[in-house]
Amino acid sequence: MKLTIKTAAVLATLVMGATLAQAQKVAPPQGVSKDEITLGSIQDLSGPLAGFGKQARLGMMLAVDEINETGGVNGRKLKLLVEDSGYDPKKAVLAAQKLVNQDKIFMMVGHIGTAQNMAAMPVQFEKNVINFFPITAAREMYEPFHKLKYSFAATYYDQMRRVVPQMVKEKGTKKVCTIYQDDDFGLEVLRGAEAGLKTINLEFAEKTSFKRGATDFSSQVAKMKAAGCELVVLGTIIRETIGTIGESRKTGFNPTFLGSSAAYTDLIHKLGGKAMDGLYAAMTVQNPYTDEASQPIRFWANKYKTKFNEDPTVFSVYGYIIINTFINAANKAGKNLTTDSFIKVMDSMTIPPDIFGSSTATYSPTKRLGSDATRLSQIQDGKWKVVGPYITDAPAKK
């Protein structure tokens, strides 16, 4: 009798263990319930890039609302939680801790800022939370390789490495100069441009820099003017781009100005006015003007304006594309959505060009940047106009 009871107890323990193991095996990851998928995003909603952060958030919200109105992702509605970093890496860590550990998000999407992402990623990776399509063109968003990193933005380095030699050849330029912000961002622009110039046996005729937050660029402009610069590479964002070009125009210094995607924003021509005409910038997706010639872009831009009572920008497009790419991959992953099933889908995905003109993007188990292609836009009559095809290390493609 004792043997029978003991045997029964052992069997019961084994059955219970097997049941628990099976339950753990099928248990969904954090942020995924029967009816909902919770995503998190960290934006600058109160700091120096608050305009960009707000626009990215609204673009994401538009995509979330659209999918939820049509039934969600495999029957699950999307829930988007957004925290404010104020563009401060320390606040980004706190925001990540809240989203990952308290709100238990499934994925971090479209986090804005290089230093902010670098600070937050360790918090996410500890809980197996993917850093999906951060809004920054820094190489660290996909290097060194990590299975939880996915990036969509051609880097500042690669942008300038490609477009600078192209511009030199097109303009017949002999003297190239640069003004850049003295930080990681500005140095990436500088190094990319230097690498590009090296391929055509040129060096900068003049290099000048400024500290982040500077507002007076008269001495830098005077140096470049004295050097006879014909092409100026701008390692600048918004205020510095406008300040440098404005000061140059005032002094009768009118070289060709070329910026990275950091200068590709409608704020340049809206705040800088007519003086900004002629500026070139590296870019990918088109700025969505409400009177854009492309009917699909025009329709989307007006839908956005109707919903949020303001014009969309390229950052609105970034937010929209990020969520829609997540939706496409999550749909393909099926009802059993996990981090691993999502990664498996992403690593075999080819993402075709969209209505905004994005280049084809591909990912693999060893490739975490979708596309390194870039092209040029120019401000003409107060609006950004695409002026060239995509440039990659492979043959150029439309």
C-alpha positions as CSV (number, residue, x, y, z in Angstrom):
1,M,0.0,0.0,0.0
2,K,2.8,2.4,0.9
3,L,4.5,1.7,-2.4
4,T,1.3,2.4,-4.3
5,I,0.8,5.7,-2.5
6,K,4.5,6.7,-3.1
7,T,4.3,5.7,-6.8
8,A,1.1,7.7,-7.2
9,A,2.8,10.8,-5.5
10,V,5.7,10.5,-7.9
11,L,3.4,10.2,-10.9
12,A,1.4,13.2,-9.8
13,T,4.6,15.2,-9.4
14,L,5.8,14.3,-12.9
15,V,2.4,15.1,-14.4
16,M,2.3,18.5,-12.6
17,G,5.9,19.3,-13.7
18,A,5.0,18.4,-17.3
19,T,1.9,20.6,-17.1
20,L,3.9,23.5,-15.8
21,A,6.5,23.1,-18.5
22,Q,3.9,23.0,-21.1
23,A,2.2,26.1,-19.7
24,Q,5.5,27.9,-19.7
25,K,6.2,26.8,-23.2
26,V,3.0,28.4,-24.6
27,A,2.8,31.4,-22.3
28,P,2.9,34.6,-24.3
29,P,5.8,37.0,-23.8
30,Q,5.3,40.2,-21.9
31,G,3.2,42.8,-23.7
32,V,1.1,40.2,-25.6
33,S,-2.3,39.2,-24.3
34,K,-5.3,37.5,-25.9
35,D,-6.7,40.8,-27.2
36,E,-3.8,43.3,-27.1
37,I,-0.2,44.0,-28.1
38,T,1.5,46.7,-26.0
39,L,4.2,48.8,-27.7
40,G,6.4,51.5,-26.1
41,S,8.1,54.5,-27.5
42,I,10.4,57.2,-25.9
43,Q,10.2,60.6,-27.6
44,D,11.4,64.1,-26.8
45,L,8.2,65.8,-26.0
46,S,9.7,68.7,-23.9
47,G,13.3,69.2,-25.0
48,P,15.2,70.6,-28.0
49,L,13.7,68.1,-30.4
50,A,10.1,68.2,-29.0
51,G,8.7,69.2,-32.4
52,F,10.2,66.0,-34.0
53,G,9.1,63.9,-31.0
54,K,5.5,65.1,-31.3
55,Q,5.4,64.5,-35.0
56,A,6.8,61.0,-34.7
57,R,4.2,60.2,-32.0
58,L,1.3,61.5,-34.1
59,G,2.5,59.4,-37.1
60,M,2.6,56.3,-34.9
61,M,-0.9,57.1,-33.5
62,L,-2.3,57.4,-37.0
63,A,-1.0,53.9,-38.0
64,V,-2.2,52.4,-34.7
65,D,-5.7,53.9,-35.1
66,E,-5.9,52.6,-38.7
67,I,-5.0,49.0,-37.8
68,N,-7.2,49.0,-34.7
69,E,-10.2,50.2,-36.8
70,T,-9.7,47.1,-39.1
71,G,-9.5,44.6,-36.3
72,G,-5.9,44.8,-35.2
73,V,-3.0,42.3,-35.7
74,N,-4.4,38.8,-35.9
75,G,-7.3,39.9,-33.7
76,R,-5.2,41.8,-31.2
77,K,-5.5,45.6,-30.9
78,L,-2.3,47.7,-30.7
79,K,-1.7,49.8,-27.5
80,L,1.0,52.4,-27.8
81,L,2.5,53.9,-24.7
82,V,4.8,57.0,-25.1
83,E,7.2,58.4,-22.5
84,D,9.1,61.7,-22.6
85,S,12.9,61.7,-22.3
86,G,13.3,65.5,-22.8
87,Y,16.2,64.4,-25.0
88,D,18.1,63.5,-21.8
89,P,19.8,60.0,-21.7
90,K,19.2,59.8,-18.0
91,K,15.5,60.4,-18.4
92,A,15.5,57.9,-21.3
93,V,16.8,55.2,-18.9
94,L,14.0,56.0,-16.4
95,A,11.4,55.9,-19.2
96,A,12.7,52.6,-20.5
97,Q,12.6,51.1,-17.0
98,K,9.0,52.2,-16.6
99,L,7.9,50.9,-20.1
100,V,9.8,47.6,-19.8
101,N,9.5,46.6,-16.2
102,Q,6.2,48.3,-15.1
103,D,4.1,48.6,-18.3
104,K,5.7,45.4,-19.7
105,I,5.8,46.4,-23.3
106,F,6.4,43.8,-26.0
107,M,8.7,46.1,-28.1
108,M,10.3,49.5,-28.1
109,V,9.5,51.3,-31.3
110,G,10.9,54.5,-32.9
111,H,12.9,55.7,-29.8
112,I,14.4,59.1,-30.8
113,G,18.0,60.1,-30.2
114,T,21.4,58.4,-30.4
115,A,22.6,58.9,-26.8
116,Q,19.1,58.2,-25.5
117,N,18.9,54.8,-27.3
118,M,22.4,53.9,-26.2
119,A,21.4,54.5,-22.6
120,A,18.0,52.6,-22.8
121,M,19.0,49.5,-24.8
122,P,20.6,47.6,-21.9
123,V,17.4,48.0,-19.9
124,Q,15.4,46.5,-22.8
125,F,17.8,43.7,-23.7
126,E,17.8,42.4,-20.2
127,K,14.1,41.6,-20.6
128,N,14.4,40.4,-24.3
129,V,12.7,43.6,-25.6
130,I,13.6,44.5,-29.2
131,N,14.8,48.0,-30.1
132,F,12.8,48.4,-33.3
133,F,13.6,51.2,-35.8
134,P,15.0,53.9,-33.6
135,I,14.8,57.4,-35.0
136,T,18.5,58.1,-35.4
137,A,21.0,57.5,-38.1
138,A,23.8,56.3,-35.8
139,R,25.8,53.2,-36.6
140,E,25.3,52.0,-33.0
141,M,21.7,51.2,-33.8
142,Y,22.8,48.1,-35.6
143,E,26.5,47.7,-34.7
144,P,27.8,45.8,-32.9
145,F,25.4,43.1,-33.9
146,H,22.7,42.2,-31.5
147,K,19.6,40.0,-32.3
148,L,17.3,42.6,-30.6
149,K,18.5,45.5,-32.8
150,Y,16.6,46.6,-36.0
151,S,17.5,49.8,-37.8
152,F,16.0,51.5,-40.8
153,A,18.0,54.7,-41.3
154,A,21.1,55.0,-43.5
155,T,23.8,56.4,-41.3
156,Y,25.1,59.9,-41.3
157,Y,28.5,58.4,-42.1
158,D,27.2,56.5,-45.2
159,Q,25.0,59.4,-46.3
160,M,28.0,61.8,-46.6
161,R,30.4,59.1,-47.8
162,R,28.2,58.8,-50.9
163,V,26.6,62.2,-51.6
164,V,29.7,64.4,-51.1
165,P,31.8,62.9,-54.0
166,Q,28.7,62.9,-56.2
167,M,28.1,66.6,-55.5
168,V,31.8,67.4,-56.1
169,K,31.7,65.8,-59.5
170,E,28.3,67.3,-60.5
171,K,29.3,70.9,-59.5
172,G,33.0,70.6,-60.6
173,T,34.0,71.7,-57.1
174,K,37.7,72.3,-56.3
175,K,37.4,73.5,-52.7
176,V,35.3,71.6,-50.1
177,C,34.9,72.8,-46.5
178,T,32.9,71.8,-43.5
179,I,31.3,73.3,-40.4
180,Y,30.2,70.7,-37.9
181,Q,28.8,70.3,-34.4
182,D,31.6,69.2,-32.0
183,D,30.0,66.0,-30.8
184,D,29.3,62.4,-32.0
185,F,26.7,63.5,-34.5
186,G,28.9,66.2,-36.1
187,L,32.0,63.9,-36.1
188,E,30.0,61.2,-38.0
189,V,29.1,63.7,-40.7
190,L,32.8,64.9,-40.8
191,R,34.2,61.4,-41.0
192,G,31.7,60.2,-43.7
193,A,32.5,63.3,-45.8
194,E,36.3,62.7,-45.4
195,A,35.9,59.1,-46.5
196,G,33.9,60.2,-49.5
197,L,36.5,62.8,-50.5
198,K,39.3,60.3,-50.2
199,T,37.7,58.2,-53.0
200,I,38.2,61.1,-55.3
201,N,41.6,62.2,-54.0
202,L,40.4,65.3,-52.2
203,E,40.7,66.7,-48.7
204,F,38.8,69.5,-46.9
205,A,40.2,72.9,-47.7
206,E,38.9,74.2,-44.3
207,K,37.3,72.6,-41.3
208,T,35.6,74.5,-38.6
209,S,33.4,73.5,-35.7
210,F,31.1,74.8,-33.0
211,K,29.8,73.7,-29.6
212,R,26.3,72.3,-29.3
213,G,23.9,75.2,-28.5
214,A,25.9,77.8,-30.4
215,T,24.0,80.7,-32.0
216,D,26.7,82.8,-33.6
217,F,28.5,81.4,-36.6
218,S,30.1,84.6,-37.9
219,S,33.7,83.5,-37.2
220,Q,33.2,80.1,-38.8
221,V,31.6,81.6,-41.9
222,A,34.4,84.1,-42.2
223,K,37.0,81.3,-42.1
224,M,35.2,79.4,-44.9
225,K,34.7,82.5,-47.0
226,A,38.4,83.4,-46.7
227,A,39.3,79.8,-47.8
228,G,37.3,80.3,-51.0
229,C,35.0,77.3,-50.2
230,E,32.7,76.3,-53.1
231,L,30.9,73.4,-51.3
232,V,30.2,73.4,-47.6
233,V,29.3,70.2,-45.8
234,L,27.0,70.9,-42.9
235,G,27.3,68.8,-39.7
236,T,24.4,70.9,-38.4
237,I,20.8,70.3,-37.4
238,I,18.1,73.0,-37.5
239,R,19.1,76.2,-35.8
240,E,22.8,75.8,-36.8
241,T,21.9,75.1,-40.5
242,I,19.7,78.3,-40.6
243,G,22.3,80.3,-38.7
244,T,25.2,79.3,-41.0
245,I,23.4,79.8,-44.2
246,G,21.8,83.1,-43.1
247,E,25.2,84.5,-42.0
248,S,26.7,83.4,-45.3
249,R,24.0,85.1,-47.4
250,K,24.5,88.3,-45.4
251,T,28.2,88.4,-46.1
252,G,27.8,87.6,-49.8
253,F,29.2,84.1,-49.3
254,N,27.2,81.8,-51.5
255,P,28.7,78.3,-51.9
256,T,26.7,75.1,-52.4
257,F,25.4,73.9,-49.0
258,L,25.0,70.2,-48.3
259,G,23.6,68.7,-45.1
260,S,22.8,65.2,-43.8
261,S,19.3,63.9,-43.1
262,A,19.5,65.8,-39.8
263,A,18.9,69.0,-41.8
264,Y,16.1,67.4,-43.9
265,T,13.1,69.0,-42.2
266,D,10.5,71.5,-43.3
267,L,11.5,73.6,-40.3
268,I,14.5,74.7,-42.2
269,H,12.5,76.5,-44.9
270,K,9.7,77.5,-42.6
271,L,12.0,79.2,-40.1
272,G,14.8,80.2,-42.4
273,G,12.7,81.6,-45.2
274,K,13.9,82.4,-48.7
275,A,17.6,82.3,-47.8
276,M,17.4,78.5,-47.4
277,D,16.6,78.0,-51.1
278,G,19.3,75.9,-52.7
279,L,20.2,73.8,-49.7
280,Y,20.8,70.2,-50.4
281,A,20.3,67.4,-47.9
282,A,20.7,63.6,-47.9
283,M,17.3,61.9,-47.3
284,T,15.1,58.8,-48.0
285,V,11.4,59.4,-47.6
286,Q,9.7,62.5,-49.1
287,N,8.4,65.3,-47.0
288,P,4.6,64.9,-47.1
289,Y,3.3,68.3,-48.2
290,T,-0.5,68.6,-48.4
291,D,-0.3,69.9,-51.9
292,E,2.3,67.3,-53.0
293,A,2.2,66.3,-56.7
294,S,2.1,62.6,-55.8
295,Q,-1.6,61.8,-55.2
296,P,-1.0,59.1,-52.6
297,I,1.2,61.3,-50.5
298,R,-1.2,64.2,-50.8
299,F,-4.1,62.0,-49.7
300,W,-2.2,60.8,-46.7
301,A,-1.0,64.2,-45.7
302,N,-4.5,65.6,-45.8
303,K,-5.8,62.7,-43.8
304,Y,-3.2,63.4,-41.2
305,K,-4.0,67.1,-41.1
306,T,-7.7,66.4,-40.8
307,K,-7.1,64.1,-37.8
308,F,-4.5,66.2,-35.9
309,N,-5.2,69.7,-37.2
310,E,-1.6,70.3,-38.3
311,D,0.6,69.5,-41.3
312,P,2.6,66.3,-41.2
313,T,6.3,66.3,-41.5
314,V,9.0,63.7,-42.4
315,F,9.0,62.7,-38.8
316,S,5.3,62.0,-39.0
317,V,6.2,59.7,-41.9
318,Y,8.9,57.9,-39.9
319,G,6.5,57.2,-37.1
320,Y,3.9,55.9,-39.5
321,I,6.3,53.7,-41.4
322,I,7.8,52.2,-38.2
323,I,4.4,51.1,-36.9
324,N,3.3,49.7,-40.2
325,T,6.5,47.7,-40.6
326,F,5.9,46.2,-37.2
327,I,2.3,45.4,-38.2
328,N,3.4,43.6,-41.3
329,A,6.0,41.5,-39.5
330,A,3.7,40.7,-36.5
331,N,0.9,39.7,-38.9
332,K,3.2,37.2,-40.6
333,A,4.4,35.9,-37.3
334,G,0.8,34.7,-36.7
335,K,-1.3,34.2,-33.6
336,N,1.7,32.8,-31.6
337,L,3.5,36.1,-31.5
338,T,6.7,36.0,-29.5
339,T,10.0,37.8,-29.7
340,D,11.6,34.8,-31.5
341,S,8.7,34.4,-34.0
342,F,8.9,38.1,-34.8
343,I,12.7,37.9,-35.3
344,K,12.3,34.9,-37.6
345,V,9.9,36.8,-39.8
346,M,12.0,40.0,-39.9
347,D,15.1,38.1,-40.8
348,S,13.5,36.8,-44.0
349,M,11.6,39.9,-44.9
350,T,11.9,42.1,-48.0
351,I,10.2,45.5,-47.4
352,P,9.2,47.1,-50.8
353,P,9.2,50.8,-51.5
354,D,6.2,52.6,-50.0
355,I,4.2,55.7,-51.2
356,F,6.9,58.0,-49.6
357,G,9.6,56.6,-51.8
358,S,11.6,54.5,-49.2
359,S,14.2,52.2,-50.8
360,T,13.7,48.4,-50.7
361,A,14.8,47.1,-47.3
362,T,16.0,43.6,-46.4
363,Y,17.0,41.9,-43.1
364,S,18.7,38.6,-42.3
365,P,20.1,36.8,-39.3
366,T,23.3,38.8,-39.7
367,K,22.0,42.0,-41.2
368,R,20.3,44.6,-38.9
369,L,20.2,47.7,-41.2
370,G,17.4,47.4,-43.8
371,S,19.0,49.7,-46.3
372,D,22.0,52.0,-46.5
373,A,20.8,53.8,-49.7
374,T,20.5,57.5,-49.7
375,R,19.5,60.2,-52.2
376,L,19.4,64.0,-52.4
377,S,16.7,66.6,-52.0
378,Q,17.0,70.4,-52.5
379,I,14.9,73.3,-51.2
380,Q,13.5,75.0,-54.2
381,D,11.0,77.8,-53.9
382,G,10.5,77.0,-50.2
383,K,9.9,73.3,-50.5
384,W,12.0,70.1,-50.5
385,K,12.2,68.5,-53.9
386,V,13.9,65.1,-54.6
387,V,16.7,65.8,-57.1
388,G,18.4,62.4,-57.5
389,P,18.1,58.6,-57.5
390,Y,19.2,56.4,-54.6
391,I,23.0,55.9,-54.2
392,T,24.4,52.7,-52.7
393,D,27.6,50.7,-53.0
394,A,25.7,48.7,-55.5
395,P,24.6,50.2,-58.9
396,A,22.2,53.2,-58.4
397,K,18.5,52.3,-58.3
398,K,15.4,54.4,-58.6
